[in-house]
Amino acid sequence: MSVNFNQSKSVHIGALIQQVFEQKGSKLSDFAEQLGTVRQNVYRIFKKRHLDTGLLLRISQVLEHNFFQYYCQEGEQDSLKDLQLTKLNEELNLATKEISYLKKIIALMEERAELVQQVEKELTKANKGVEA
């Protein structure tokens, strides 16, 4: 898939990062630590219009927000959203199957526990019969 970059729209990535960071309500010192830097550098990031892609990727991961989307044209953003939605649906289906599987395991474990209790009762009765 080729991505067309939006040349006409001026992106102030630092301001966008600051906005998303503030919406998350995290502490600046925690954010800086997750990025492996100090608070002063985070303030500098907030002021930058452009960032290295490696740093932008790390910030995207830490804040769980795709900052690269602001550089794509709207049609490309829609197709990226569709890909993300497809991936989330796949993860949801996998999680649903896993939950179903775990419910079956729980049911089997409960059945086993009941059988163990029945066997213990039978053994207790048998032991009382032998003692008498």
Helices and strands as residue ranges (DSSP letters): H 13-24, H 28-35, H 39-47, H 53-63, G 67-71, H 74-131
